[in-house]
Amino acid sequence: MPAKALAHLRLLRNDPEQFGRNLLQFTNPALYEARLIDLLEQPPLHVAVAPGLLPSLNVIQPVVSPEAMTGGPNTIVLFAALVAECGVPVRITTTRRGHRHDPVWFNGHVARLLGRPAPSGLQVVAAAEAEAATVGAQDLWLATHWTTAQGLAPVLPRMTRDWFLYLVQDFEPGFYAWSSNYALALETYGMPHRAAINEGFLAEYLRTQGPGLYADPDFVDARCQVFEPAVDRRIFHPPAAPRAGGARRLLFYARPTITNMRNLLGLGVQALRQAIGDGVFEGEWEFHAIGSRGSLPPLSLGGGRMLHPAPWAGYDGYAETLRQADILLCPMLSPHTSYPVLEMAACGGVAVTNTFGPKTAAALAALSPDIIGVAPTPRGFAEGLRAAVARAGQPRQDRLTLPADWDAVLRPVAQWAAAAVRETG
């Protein structure tokens, strides 16, 4: 085998994240250049601001498609729908050029999330095309990611209000090393906004770190709404009957992209190899990588074991994948728990994740005794996997303490947002 090919194989085995960056350099030079200069460009919001329109909420979500509807985007869509049910017109404003959503699929998906028909006041418009999307001067904007908040900067001076709502679902500077993107993400916490914060762990982390407006100890209580995520038990629930024989199954939430480095792909792979080398996985076990959308190749875990990428299965298929697995390994170097951890617990399996700040092992166990929180090290994850294997095969039950009803969780926050839209200044 040529020396260059051998070098790439060694890199794939030892540092899959760097391998992914090298692969990107050759397969998509333009995207590689954007990563190289360390700046994720947010397409400008192409909007025409018109006076006299009924105040609406404009929710910025770059893409609305079946492939994009994971936990965070589903929360955004559900939140938008609940605000529309409060009688406020809502536009989900997409920002990816060339993106076209499917209205039939979208209305069906919203109905699935709500458990009832999609509200008539909810629509999807494109704000990155040649023809500008029309918005009202008295509208209120909802940013959903740091790039969308940055994209609002040139638009806000054209609005009646120079502040926006911010749906904060993670500490997003932590998506990057100290860098241009880190600085830009951190800057958004100092922009004029009021926040809806997903999880008390994250709110506590923002309080203690104090970025931007959060340096004011009263900001969270005075200007923000904090909510705990619900896990829809219509979708995520234990299997109706035990799986009949066959190999046991471990899922690894493995996301190899640069913006998902908080999922600690390298540490997870190292921990699996260590646990396998220590004889933790005796007997028949299958190892499947989920969350990578085909961007992760099969990886050797040693001892004749392989980590095989699982195909994207859609929302219902994903839930069934969790039900048919015994263990989920889901590293998350963030104050947020990560939805897959909660969803696996609701499906009656065991989830192994890591601690971070206020997200302690005791706090995770209080959410569910089936969530094992460990130190974010190879040894910590390996020991967590050992504890999880000891529980595999026990009767599955949903012991998650979080609510099953998103209405109860998000409706008060949606009412808060609707009231903000109706404000006159």
DODO-770471 format. One line per 10 residues: number of its first residue (from 1); their letters; for each residue z, x, y of N, C-alpha, C, O. Coordinates in steps of 0.05 Angstrom, whole numbers. Atoms other than C-alpha are relative to their C-alpha. Layout:
REM DODO-770471
NUM) A) Z X Y Z X Y Z X Y Z X Y; ...
//
This chain:
REM DODO-770471
1) MPAKALAHLR) 0 17 -24 0 0 0 0 18 25 15 38 26; 1 -17 -24 -17 28 70 28 2 12 45 -16 10; -27 -5 -12 42 58 107 7 -21 21 30 -29 23; -6 20 -21 35 8 165 10 -26 -13 28 -39 -3; -8 25 14 40 -51 116 28 3 -11 44 -16 -10; -27 -4 10 101 -20 84 21 -1 22 43 -12 18; -18 1 -23 133 -11 152 6 -29 8 29 -36 15; -4 28 -7 122 -85 167 17 -14 -20 34 -31 -13; -17 12 21 152 -105 100 29 7 4 47 -9 1; -28 -9 -4 214 -63 114 12 -14 24 35 -22 24
11) LLRNDPEQFG) -10 14 -24 220 -94 183 6 -29 -6 26 -40 3; -4 28 7 213 -164 154 26 -3 -16 41 -23 -12; -24 2 16 269 -150 105 25 6 16 45 -7 13; -24 -9 -14 316 -115 153 5 -13 27 28 -15 35; -3 12 -27 303 -148 220 -21 -22 4 -41 -17 17; 20 21 -2 265 -214 214 -5 -9 29 -27 -18 35; 4 8 -28 275 -229 288 -20 19 14 -38 10 28; 19 -19 -11 239 -165 309 -27 -3 -12 -48 0 1; 25 5 14 186 -178 257 -15 -24 14 -39 -23 18; 13 23 -13 174 -246 290 -11 7 28 -32 -3 35
21) RNLLQFTNPA) 11 -8 -26 166 -213 358 -25 17 -3 -44 14 12; 24 -16 5 117 -162 330 -24 -18 -8 -46 -14 1; 21 18 8 78 -218 297 -11 -15 23 -35 -20 26; 9 14 -23 76 -256 362 -19 17 17 -38 6 29; 16 -18 -16 47 -195 397 -30 -1 -9 -48 0 8; 27 -1 10 -15 -197 352 -13 -27 -2 -37 -29 0; 12 27 5 -24 -272 341 -3 -16 26 -21 -33 27; 2 15 -25 -13 -297 412 7 19 23 30 18 34; -6 -21 -21 -19 -241 464 10 -12 26 27 0 39; -9 12 -25 -11 -288 524 29 -8 -1 44 -3 18
31) LYEARLIDLL) -28 8 3 54 -316 498 18 24 -2 40 25 8; -15 -25 3 77 -247 479 5 13 28 27 23 33; -3 -12 -27 64 -223 551 21 -16 15 37 -3 29; -20 15 -14 105 -281 578 29 7 -9 47 8 7; -26 -8 10 163 -261 532 7 28 10 30 35 16; -4 -27 -7 153 -188 550 11 3 28 29 19 33; -10 -1 -27 163 -200 624 24 -17 4 35 -19 26; -26 14 0 222 -244 606 1 -22 21 19 -22 38; -1 23 -18 205 -308 643 -14 -23 -13 -38 -22 -18; 12 24 11 194 -376 613 -9 -17 24 8 -29 37
41) EQPPLHVAVA) 10 15 -23 150 -410 664 1 -30 -5 -8 -39 -26; 0 29 1 163 -483 677 -23 -11 16 -25 -5 40; 22 11 -15 99 -519 696 10 -17 24 29 -32 21; -9 16 -23 106 -549 766 -2 -29 -5 -22 -39 -18; 1 29 3 122 -622 768 -22 -11 19 -19 -8 44; 22 10 -17 57 -654 793 5 -29 5 -4 -47 -10; -8 28 -7 84 -717 827 -8 -6 28 -8 11 46; 5 11 -27 64 -759 886 24 -17 7 30 -37 -7; -24 14 -8 126 -784 923 -8 -22 19 -18 -17 41; 8 23 -16 116 -854 950 24 -15 10 43 -19 -5
51) PGLLPSLNVI) -23 16 -10 163 -894 995 -2 -29 -10 -23 -38 -18; 0 29 5 183 -966 982 1 -9 -29 1 -33 -35; -1 8 28 185 -964 906 29 -5 -9 48 7 3; -26 5 11 244 -992 867 13 25 -11 -1 39 -27; -12 -24 10 293 -935 854 0 1 -31 8 -18 -44; 2 -4 28 283 -907 784 14 26 -8 20 42 9; -10 -25 10 311 -853 740 -24 14 -14 -37 3 -32; 22 -16 12 260 -798 723 13 21 -18 27 40 -8; -12 -17 20 281 -762 659 -21 21 -8 -42 14 -19; 19 -21 6 246 -695 649 4 9 -29 25 19 -36
61) QPVVSPEAMT) 0 -9 28 229 -681 576 -27 12 -6 -47 -3 -6; 27 -12 2 173 -631 564 -19 -13 -19 -43 -15 -12; 18 12 20 145 -664 502 14 -24 -13 38 -24 -18; -9 23 15 153 -732 469 -19 -4 -24 -40 -15 -21; 17 2 23 126 -728 398 18 0 -25 41 8 -23; -17 0 24 151 -737 326 11 27 -7 34 29 -16; -10 -26 8 156 -662 315 22 11 19 37 28 11; -20 -10 -20 199 -653 378 26 -15 -2 46 -7 11; -24 17 0 251 -706 360 22 10 -19 27 -2 -40; -24 -9 14 309 -665 336 25 -11 15 22 -29 31
71) GGPNTIVLFA) -24 12 -11 382 -677 356 1 -2 30 7 -24 40; -1 0 -29 379 -657 429 -20 -19 13 -12 -35 29; 20 18 -11 313 -692 446 6 -30 -6 1 -47 10; -6 28 6 335 -755 409 23 -10 18 22 -33 26; -21 8 -19 398 -756 452 -11 -7 27 -3 -26 40; 13 5 -26 354 -752 514 -14 -27 0 -11 -42 19; 15 25 1 309 -809 492 19 -24 -2 15 -44 12; -19 21 3 368 -852 471 14 -6 27 18 -29 34; -13 3 -26 403 -840 537 -18 -14 20 -9 -32 34; 20 12 -18 340 -858 576 -3 -30 -7 -4 -47 12
81) ALVAECGVPV) 3 28 8 333 -923 536 25 -16 8 22 -39 17; -24 15 -7 406 -943 548 2 -4 31 12 -24 40; 1 4 -29 398 -931 623 -19 -22 7 -14 -39 25; 20 22 -4 336 -976 621 12 -27 -7 6 -47 7; -13 25 7 378 -1029 587 20 -9 21 28 -32 22; -17 7 -22 424 -1027 647 -15 -12 24 -3 -19 44; 16 13 -21 367 -1055 689 -13 19 20 -23 11 40; 12 -20 -17 344 -990 720 -27 10 -12 -27 17 -36; 25 -11 11 270 -970 711 3 30 -6 15 45 9; -3 -28 9 265 -904 673 -28 10 -8 -42 -2 -23
91) RITTTRRGHR) 24 -15 8 207 -856 668 8 25 -15 21 42 -3; -2 -26 13 209 -802 616 -25 16 8 -48 8 2; 21 -15 -13 168 -749 651 -6 25 -16 11 43 -17; 7 -23 16 132 -699 606 -13 22 18 -25 15 38; 9 -22 -17 114 -630 632 -18 20 -14 -25 40 -3; 17 -18 14 72 -597 579 -29 -8 4 -36 -31 -2; 28 6 -6 -1 -594 599 -15 -8 -26 -12 4 -47; 16 9 23 -48 -632 553 15 -17 -20 3 -26 -39; -15 16 19 8 -670 519 -6 -30 4 -5 -39 27; 3 29 -1 -6 -743 503 18 -12 -21 18 -4 -44
101) HDPVWFNGHV) -17 12 20 46 -786 471 -13 -25 -12 -32 -36 -1; 10 24 14 33 -843 422 18 -23 7 41 -24 -3; -18 21 -8 61 -907 453 10 -17 -23 33 -25 -23; -9 16 23 63 -944 386 22 15 -14 43 3 -20; -20 -16 13 101 -888 353 26 1 17 48 -3 7; -23 -3 -17 146 -879 414 18 -25 1 42 -24 -2; -16 25 -1 167 -952 419 14 -5 -27 37 -15 -27; -12 3 26 180 -953 344 24 19 -3 44 12 -15; -21 -20 3 222 -890 348 24 -8 17 47 -6 8; -22 9 -17 263 -917 407 15 -23 -14 39 -25 -14
111) ARLLGRPAPS) -13 23 14 275 -982 368 17 10 -24 38 -2 -30; -15 -11 23 297 -940 308 27 12 10 48 8 -3; -24 -12 -11 347 -902 351 20 -21 10 44 -19 6; -17 20 -11 373 -964 385 10 -21 -20 32 -32 -18; -5 22 19 372 -1012 326 -9 -27 12 0 -48 2; 11 24 -12 335 -1062 370 -25 8 16 -30 32 19; 25 -8 -13 269 -1065 408 4 17 25 25 15 38; -1 -18 -24 255 -1013 462 0 -17 25 -14 -37 26; 0 16 -25 271 -1038 532 -26 2 15 -40 22 14; 25 1 -14 213 -1059 575 -1 19 24 -23 26 33
121) GLQVVAAAEA) -1 -17 -23 236 -1016 633 -2 30 -5 2 46 13; 3 -29 8 224 -950 595 -29 7 -4 -43 -6 -19; 28 -8 4 158 -914 601 -1 31 -1 18 44 7; 4 -29 1 130 -844 590 -24 6 18 -45 -6 16; 22 -8 -18 88 -810 644 -3 30 -1 16 44 -8; 5 -28 1 56 -742 648 0 11 29 -12 0 47; -2 -12 -26 73 -696 707 -10 28 1 -1 45 16; 11 -27 1 33 -635 689 -31 -1 -2 -43 19 -10; 29 3 2 -38 -661 693 -13 0 28 1 2 48; 14 -1 -25 -92 -661 747 7 -24 18 10 -21 42
131) EAATVGAQDL) -8 24 -16 -73 -732 768 30 -1 1 43 -2 -19; -30 0 -4 -3 -734 797 12 -26 -10 0 -47 -8; -16 23 7 49 -781 769 14 -10 26 25 6 41; -12 11 -24 75 -828 823 30 -6 -5 37 -20 -25; -28 5 1 150 -830 835 9 -11 27 -5 -7 47; -10 11 -25 192 -864 888 18 20 15 31 36 2; -15 -19 -16 225 -827 945 30 -3 -5 46 15 -2; -28 5 5 292 -860 927 8 4 -30 30 -2 -38; -6 -4 28 287 -842 853 21 22 -3 26 38 15; -19 -21 8 340 -799 819 -12 14 -24 -23 2 -42
141) WLATHWTTAQ) 10 -15 22 320 -743 772 22 8 -19 45 12 -11; -18 -9 20 353 -724 707 -13 25 -13 -33 22 -27; 9 -25 14 343 -651 684 13 1 -27 36 -8 -30; -10 0 28 352 -640 610 1 28 -12 9 31 -35; 0 -28 9 345 -564 604 -2 17 25 -11 7 46; 0 -16 -25 350 -506 652 -27 2 12 -30 3 37; 27 -2 -11 275 -500 658 -8 -25 16 -22 -24 36; 6 25 -14 270 -573 679 16 -1 27 6 -12 46; -15 -1 -25 325 -563 731 -14 19 20 -16 13 44; 14 -18 -18 287 -503 759 -26 -13 10 -34 -9 33
151) GLAPVLPRMT) 24 13 -8 224 -545 760 4 -21 22 -15 -28 36; -6 20 -20 259 -595 805 3 12 28 0 -2 48; -6 -12 -26 272 -545 861 -20 -6 22 -11 -13 44; 19 7 -22 207 -557 900 -3 -30 5 -15 -38 25; 4 29 -2 210 -632 888 23 -13 16 19 -32 32; -23 13 -13 281 -648 913 -2 -3 30 7 -23 40; 2 4 -29 266 -635 987 -17 -24 8 -16 -33 31; 17 22 -6 215 -691 983 13 -27 -6 2 -48 -1; -14 24 8 266 -741 957 21 -8 20 29 8 37; -21 9 -18 317 -783 994 26 14 -6 42 20 12
161) RDWFLYLVQD) -24 -14 8 372 -749 954 -7 28 -9 -27 32 -23; 6 -28 7 375 -673 947 16 9 -24 20 34 -27; -15 -8 24 416 -674 883 -11 -15 -24 -27 -34 -21; 11 12 24 401 -692 811 22 -3 -21 44 9 -19; -18 2 23 435 -712 746 -9 22 -20 -33 28 -21; 5 -22 19 439 -658 692 13 -7 -27 37 -8 -29; -11 3 27 446 -672 618 3 27 -12 -16 40 -20; -7 -27 9 481 -609 594 8 -2 -29 29 -14 -36; -5 2 29 478 -601 519 6 27 -13 10 29 -37; -9 -26 10 494 -527 512 3 18 24 -5 11 46
171) FEPGFYAWSS) -2 -21 -21 511 -465 553 -26 16 -2 -27 35 -17; 27 -10 5 438 -447 561 -5 28 9 -24 41 -2; 4 -29 -5 444 -378 593 4 16 -26 -9 37 -30; -5 -13 25 470 -359 524 -24 0 -20 -22 12 -41; 24 -1 17 401 -372 495 -14 27 2 -31 34 -15; 14 -24 -5 381 -304 522 20 23 3 44 19 7; -16 -23 -9 406 -233 532 2 -1 30 -11 -17 43; -1 -2 -30 426 -214 603 -28 8 9 -37 29 3; 29 -2 -5 357 -222 633 -8 -18 22 9 -31 34; 10 18 -20 313 -259 681 6 -29 -7 15 -45 9
181) NYALALETYG) -5 27 9 319 -322 640 29 -7 1 37 -30 8; -29 5 -2 394 -315 635 8 -6 29 23 -25 34; -7 5 -28 398 -310 711 -10 -27 10 4 -41 25; 11 26 -9 353 -370 722 15 -23 -12 21 -43 2; -16 21 12 391 -412 672 27 -3 13 37 -25 18; -26 0 -13 457 -392 703 -1 -12 28 17 -26 37; 3 10 -27 431 -409 772 1 -30 1 11 -42 21; 1 29 -1 421 -482 753 27 -13 2 30 -36 12; -27 12 -2 496 -493 747 11 0 28 31 -13 34; -8 1 -28 502 -479 821 -18 -18 17 -12 -22 41
191) MPHRAAINEG) 17 19 -15 446 -528 841 15 -26 4 34 -32 -11; -15 25 -5 469 -595 870 -5 -20 -21 -27 -31 -23; 4 19 22 480 -639 810 27 -13 -8 48 -4 0; -22 12 14 526 -685 772 -8 1 -30 -31 -3 -36; 8 -5 28 529 -673 697 11 -20 -20 33 -30 -16; -9 13 24 533 -712 633 2 22 -21 -19 34 -28; -5 -23 17 563 -661 584 4 -9 -29 22 -25 -34; -1 8 29 552 -667 509 20 18 -14 15 41 -20; -23 -11 15 618 -649 475 22 11 18 17 24 38; -23 -10 -14 687 -634 499 3 30 -3 12 43 16
201) FLAEYLRTQG) 0 -29 2 681 -563 471 -16 13 22 -7 32 35; 17 -12 -21 624 -549 519 12 -4 28 11 14 44; -13 4 -26 660 -581 578 23 19 5 26 30 27; -22 -19 -3 721 -538 565 -10 28 5 1 43 20; 11 -26 -4 678 -476 560 -10 3 29 -6 24 41; 10 -1 -28 645 -492 628 24 2 19 23 16 39; -24 -2 -17 714 -503 658 11 29 0 18 40 22; -13 -26 2 740 -436 633 -19 22 11 -9 42 23; 18 -20 -9 677 -396 650 -6 -3 30 -10 16 44; 3 6 -28 667 -430 718 -26 9 13 -26 19 35
211) PGLYADPDFV) 25 -7 -13 593 -419 731 -7 -20 22 -3 -44 19; 10 18 -22 565 -447 797 21 -20 9 43 -13 16; -18 21 -9 596 -514 815 25 -3 -18 45 -14 -9; -22 3 19 642 -509 754 23 19 7 44 18 -6; -22 -17 -10 683 -456 791 21 -18 14 44 -9 16; -20 20 -10 716 -517 824 14 -13 -23 0 -27 -39; -13 11 24 769 -537 774 -1 -30 -2 4 -42 -23; 2 29 1 760 -610 794 -28 -11 -4 -32 -35 -6; 27 9 1 685 -612 787 -6 -18 -25 -18 -39 -22; 6 15 24 682 -636 715 13 -28 1 0 -48 -5
221) DARCQVFEPA) -13 26 -1 733 -692 726 -11 -17 22 -13 -42 19; 9 15 -23 705 -713 794 -30 -8 -1 -37 -29 8; 29 4 -3 630 -707 784 -15 -2 -27 -40 -4 -27; 13 -2 26 616 -706 709 10 -22 -19 32 -33 -15; -7 17 22 618 -750 648 -2 17 -26 -22 30 -30; 0 -15 25 637 -719 581 0 -20 -23 15 -39 -23; 1 18 23 618 -752 516 -1 17 -26 -12 39 -26; 3 -12 27 625 -735 442 -24 -12 -14 -29 -36 -11; 23 11 14 563 -742 399 8 -19 -22 29 -16 -34; -2 18 24 557 -799 350 -19 10 -21 -39 24 -15
231) VDRRIFHPPA) 18 -6 22 525 -790 282 -7 -27 -13 10 -40 -24; 10 26 10 483 -850 261 3 -2 -30 -13 11 -44; -4 2 29 509 -870 193 -21 -17 -14 -21 -18 -39; 23 12 13 448 -913 181 -19 21 -11 -33 16 -31; 18 -21 8 411 -848 175 14 22 -16 5 31 -37; -15 -22 12 464 -796 156 24 -12 -15 44 -20 -2; -21 11 17 508 -819 98 -1 14 -27 -21 25 -34; 1 -12 27 528 -794 29 -20 -14 -18 -27 -37 -13; 18 12 18 480 -806 -28 12 -23 -15 37 -24 -20; -10 24 14 486 -872 -65 11 8 -28 29 -5 -37
241) APRAGGARRL) -9 -9 26 495 -834 -131 -1 30 -1 -18 42 13; 1 -29 3 509 -762 -151 -27 9 -10 -41 -5 -25; 25 -10 9 448 -719 -161 2 7 -30 22 18 -39; -1 -3 29 431 -717 -235 -8 29 -8 -32 35 -9; 5 -27 11 437 -644 -259 -17 17 19 -20 11 43; 17 -18 -15 391 -589 -237 16 21 16 41 21 16; -13 -22 -15 405 -529 -193 14 -11 25 7 -31 36; -13 7 -25 454 -533 -136 -17 11 23 -34 28 19; 19 -6 -22 423 -526 -67 16 7 25 34 -7 33; -11 -8 -26 441 -489 -3 -23 -1 20 -45 8 15
251) LFYARPTITN) 18 0 -23 406 -502 63 10 20 21 34 21 27; -7 -19 -21 404 -448 116 -16 -10 25 -41 -10 25; 14 8 -25 389 -473 187 -9 25 14 6 37 30; 10 -26 -8 346 -414 203 -22 -3 20 -44 -12 14; 19 3 -21 310 -413 269 -7 28 11 10 40 25; 7 -28 -7 273 -347 282 -11 5 27 -19 27 34; 13 -4 -26 248 -359 352 19 13 20 43 12 16; -16 -15 -19 272 -320 412 20 -18 14 43 -9 20; -18 18 -14 303 -381 446 21 -12 -18 38 -27 -9; -20 11 19 342 -398 383 16 23 -12 26 20 -35
261) MRNLLGLGVQ) -15 -23 12 376 -330 373 29 -6 -3 43 8 -18; -28 7 4 443 -364 379 6 -11 -28 29 -13 -36; -4 8 28 431 -389 308 2 23 -19 4 19 -43; -9 -24 14 442 -318 285 -14 4 -27 -2 7 -48; 15 -3 25 386 -312 234 7 25 -15 11 24 -39; -6 -25 13 400 -240 220 27 1 -14 29 10 -37; -27 1 13 475 -250 207 0 -19 -24 13 -13 -44; 1 19 22 460 -310 164 -13 12 -25 -2 9 -47; 14 -13 22 411 -272 120 18 21 -12 21 23 -37; -17 -21 10 459 -214 115 24 -11 -16 32 -1 -36
271) ALRQAIGDGV) -23 12 13 517 -260 96 -8 -11 -27 6 -9 -47; 10 10 26 475 -294 41 -3 23 -19 5 21 -43; 4 -23 18 456 -226 13 27 11 -9 31 19 -32; -27 -10 7 529 -204 15 14 -18 -20 25 -9 -40; -13 19 18 554 -267 -18 -13 0 -28 1 -1 -48; 14 -2 25 501 -263 -72 8 26 -15 13 26 -39; -8 -25 12 518 -190 -84 28 0 -10 35 13 -29; -28 2 9 591 -209 -90 4 -20 -23 26 -24 -32; -2 19 23 575 -260 -145 10 -27 8 19 -42 -10; -9 26 -9 592 -321 -103 -16 -23 -12 -6 -43 -20
281) FEGEWEFHAI) 18 21 10 532 -361 -127 -7 4 -29 -28 14 -36; 4 -2 29 539 -362 -202 -16 -25 -9 -13 -46 2; 16 23 11 492 -406 -243 -25 -4 16 -34 14 30; 25 7 -13 431 -441 -216 4 -9 28 18 -29 33; -1 8 -28 424 -444 -141 -27 3 13 -42 22 6; 25 -2 -16 365 -457 -95 9 5 29 29 -5 38; -6 -7 -28 363 -430 -24 -24 -8 17 -46 3 13; 22 10 -16 321 -466 28 6 3 30 28 -3 38; -3 -3 -29 310 -451 102 -12 -25 13 -35 -32 8; 10 23 -15 304 -512 147 2 7 30 17 25 38
291) GSRGSLPPLS) -1 -3 -29 292 -516 222 -20 20 11 -22 23 35; 18 -21 -10 239 -461 225 -28 -10 4 -45 4 16; 26 12 -4 178 -507 224 -22 19 -9 -43 21 5; 21 -17 12 139 -459 181 -2 28 12 -20 43 4; 2 -26 -12 152 -397 224 15 22 -14 15 45 -6; -16 -19 15 196 -363 173 -13 4 -28 -16 -16 -42; 11 -4 27 165 -330 111 22 0 -21 46 2 -14; -21 -3 21 201 -329 43 13 28 3 0 48 9; -16 -25 -2 256 -276 44 15 5 -25 27 -14 -37; -16 -7 23 288 -239 -13 30 2 9 36 14 29
301) LGGGRMLHPA) -29 -1 -5 364 -248 -16 14 19 -19 38 21 -18; -12 -18 19 375 -198 -71 8 -15 -26 10 -39 -26; -8 12 25 395 -210 -143 -20 -19 -11 -13 -37 -27; 20 19 10 329 -245 -157 -1 -26 15 -16 -44 7; -1 26 -15 345 -300 -106 -19 3 24 -23 24 36; 19 1 -22 295 -321 -53 8 -23 19 17 -44 10; -3 21 -20 302 -360 12 -28 -11 6 -45 3 16; 26 12 -3 244 -409 14 0 -19 24 18 -36 26; 2 19 -22 223 -445 78 -7 -28 -9 -25 -31 -26; 6 28 7 225 -520 72 -18 -12 20 -16 -6 44
311) PWAGYDGYAE) 18 12 -20 170 -562 104 14 -19 18 35 -30 11; -11 20 -18 184 -605 164 -2 -27 -12 -24 -35 -22; -1 25 16 205 -672 136 3 -25 17 4 -47 6; -5 24 -16 213 -719 196 30 -7 0 46 4 -15; -28 7 -4 278 -753 216 13 -10 -26 34 0 -34; -11 11 24 290 -794 153 -1 20 -23 18 22 -39; 2 -21 21 265 -738 108 20 22 3 31 32 -16; -21 -20 -6 312 -689 142 27 -10 -10 42 6 -23; -26 11 9 372 -735 128 1 1 -31 22 7 -42; 1 -1 29 350 -740 55 3 28 -11 16 33 -31
321) TLRQADILLC) -3 -29 8 345 -664 51 29 8 1 39 22 -17; -29 -6 -1 418 -659 74 15 -13 -23 32 -1 -35; -14 14 21 439 -711 23 -3 14 -27 15 13 -44; 6 -13 26 407 -672 -34 10 29 -2 5 42 -22; -10 -28 0 440 -606 -15 31 0 -2 44 -20 5; -29 -2 3 510 -582 -30 13 14 24 35 6 33; -12 -16 -22 521 -532 27 -21 3 22 -45 7 16; 16 -7 -23 493 -522 96 12 24 14 36 23 21; -8 -23 -16 498 -454 128 -14 -2 28 -38 -1 30; 11 6 -26 489 -466 203 15 17 21 33 6 34
331) PMLSPHTSYP) -13 -16 -22 510 -408 249 -8 -12 27 -30 -23 31; 6 10 -27 515 -428 322 19 14 20 42 6 24; -16 -16 -18 540 -376 372 -1 -14 28 -15 -5 46; 1 18 -23 554 -429 424 25 -17 -1 36 -21 -22; -22 19 1 610 -476 445 -7 -27 -12 11 -42 -19; 8 25 13 569 -534 417 0 2 -30 -6 24 -41; -2 -1 30 578 -552 344 -27 3 -13 -29 15 -35; 27 3 12 503 -562 331 0 -26 -17 17 -30 -34; 2 26 14 481 -630 305 -2 3 -30 11 -13 -44; 1 -1 29 463 -607 234 27 3 -13 31 -8 -35
341) VLEMAACGGV) -27 -3 11 536 -587 222 13 -28 -3 24 -34 -24; -12 26 0 559 -657 240 -14 -19 -19 -2 -35 -33; 16 18 17 502 -692 203 5 7 -30 5 -11 -46; -6 -7 28 516 -652 139 27 -11 -8 30 -21 -31; -26 11 6 589 -672 142 -1 -30 -5 12 -40 -23; 3 29 4 569 -745 150 -14 -6 -26 -9 -28 -38; 13 4 26 525 -737 88 18 8 -23 9 7 -47; -19 -7 21 586 -713 49 -3 27 -11 11 34 -31; 2 -28 9 564 -641 41 19 18 15 34 9 33; -17 -19 -13 600 -578 63 -17 17 19 -38 27 12
351) AVTNTFGPKT) 14 -16 -20 578 -543 127 16 25 7 40 23 12; -12 -26 -8 593 -470 142 -12 8 27 -36 11 29; 9 -9 -27 589 -451 216 20 19 11 39 27 -3; -18 -20 -11 623 -403 263 16 -12 23 9 -32 36; -17 7 -23 678 -409 315 -12 13 25 -28 32 24; 9 -11 -26 665 -396 389 17 -13 22 16 -37 26; -16 10 -23 713 -403 448 18 -23 -10 33 -20 -29; -17 22 8 746 -472 444 -7 -13 -26 8 -29 -37; 9 10 26 707 -487 380 14 16 -22 1 33 -34; -16 -16 19 762 -460 335 -3 -12 -28 -14 -34 -32
361) AAALAALSPD) 1 10 28 767 -467 259 17 -26 -2 8 -45 -16; -16 24 2 823 -518 268 -13 -24 14 -12 -46 4; 14 21 -14 783 -558 319 -23 -11 -16 -28 -35 -17; 22 9 17 723 -560 272 10 -16 -24 -1 -37 -31; -11 15 23 766 -581 213 11 -27 8 11 -46 -8; -9 26 -9 795 -637 256 -24 -19 2 -20 -43 -1; 23 18 0 724 -664 263 -6 -9 -29 -13 -32 -33; 3 6 28 717 -661 187 11 23 -16 6 46 -10; -9 -21 18 752 -623 132 -23 13 -15 -19 34 -28; 24 -11 14 682 -610 105 -16 19 18 -37 28 11
371) IIGVAPTPRG) 12 -20 -18 665 -565 165 18 25 -1 42 24 7; -15 -25 3 687 -493 151 -8 18 23 -31 27 25; 5 -17 -23 693 -451 215 9 28 -6 32 32 -15; -6 -28 6 691 -375 207 -8 18 23 -21 9 42; 8 -20 -20 684 -313 249 -30 5 -2 -40 6 -24; 29 -5 1 611 -299 268 -6 28 -7 -17 44 9; 6 -27 11 605 -237 225 -11 -5 -28 -6 -26 -40; 10 3 27 570 -225 158 23 -6 -20 20 -23 -37; -23 4 18 638 -221 123 12 -28 4 19 -41 -15; -11 27 -6 663 -284 158 -17 -22 -13 -7 -39 -26
381) FAEGLRAAVA) 18 20 13 602 -324 136 1 1 -30 1 -19 -43; -1 -3 29 605 -295 66 25 -13 -12 24 -26 -32; -25 13 10 677 -317 58 -1 -30 4 9 -45 -13; 3 28 -3 660 -385 86 -17 -12 -22 -12 -34 -31; 17 9 22 605 -391 34 15 -1 -26 12 -19 -42; -16 1 24 654 -373 -20 18 -25 -1 20 -38 -22; -16 24 -1 700 -429 2 -16 -25 -4 -7 -44 -17; 17 23 3 642 -477 6 -9 -4 -29 -10 -26 -40; 8 2 28 618 -460 -65 22 -11 -17 17 -26 -36; -23 11 15 688 -475 -91 2 -30 2 13 -43 -16
391) RAGQPRQDRL) -1 29 -4 680 -546 -63 -24 -14 -12 -24 -38 -15; 25 13 9 609 -558 -89 5 -15 -26 19 -5 -44; -3 16 24 606 -612 -141 22 -21 2 24 -38 -15; -20 21 -4 665 -652 -114 -13 -26 10 -34 -25 21; 11 26 -9 654 -726 -100 -6 1 30 11 11 46; 8 -2 -28 617 -733 -34 10 -25 15 8 -47 6; -9 22 -17 647 -775 22 -2 8 29 -2 32 36; 3 -4 -28 639 -782 96 28 1 12 42 -19 14; -26 -3 -12 702 -754 128 -2 9 29 17 20 41; 5 -8 -28 672 -741 197 14 -20 18 12 -44 15
401) TLPADWDAVL) -15 18 -17 717 -769 252 -16 -9 24 -6 -26 39; 16 9 -23 661 -777 304 -11 -28 -5 -15 -36 -28; 10 27 3 635 -847 317 -28 -1 -12 -43 18 -10; 27 5 11 574 -877 283 -18 -14 20 -42 -17 15; 14 18 -18 553 -918 343 -6 14 26 13 19 42; 7 -13 -25 515 -884 399 4 -18 24 9 -9 46; -5 19 -22 521 -947 440 28 4 13 31 7 37; -27 -2 -10 596 -939 445 4 27 15 20 28 34; -4 -26 -12 590 -865 463 -16 3 26 -5 13 46; 18 -6 -23 531 -864 511 -2 -23 20 -10 -18 43
411) RPVAQWAAAA) 4 22 -19 532 -933 543 17 4 25 6 0 47; -15 -5 -25 589 -915 592 -13 21 17 -13 20 42; 14 -22 -15 550 -852 611 -26 -11 12 -33 -4 35; 24 13 -11 486 -893 619 6 -18 23 -9 -19 43; -8 17 -23 523 -942 664 6 17 24 0 9 46; -6 -19 -21 548 -884 705 -26 10 13 -28 12 38; 26 -9 -10 476 -858 712 -14 -22 15 -26 -17 36; 13 23 -13 450 -927 729 12 -5 28 -2 -11 47; -13 4 -26 502 -934 784 -8 22 20 -10 17 43; 8 -22 -17 482 -866 811 -28 -5 11 -34 1 35
421) VRETG) 27 7 -9 409 -889 815 1 -21 23 -14 -19 42; -2 22 -20 431 -950 856 13 9 25 13 -6 45; -12 -10 -24 469 -908 906 -21 3 22 -45 7 16; 19 0 -22 437 -908 975 -1 27 14 -16 30 34; 1 -26 -14 450 -836 994 7 22 -18 8 45 -9
//
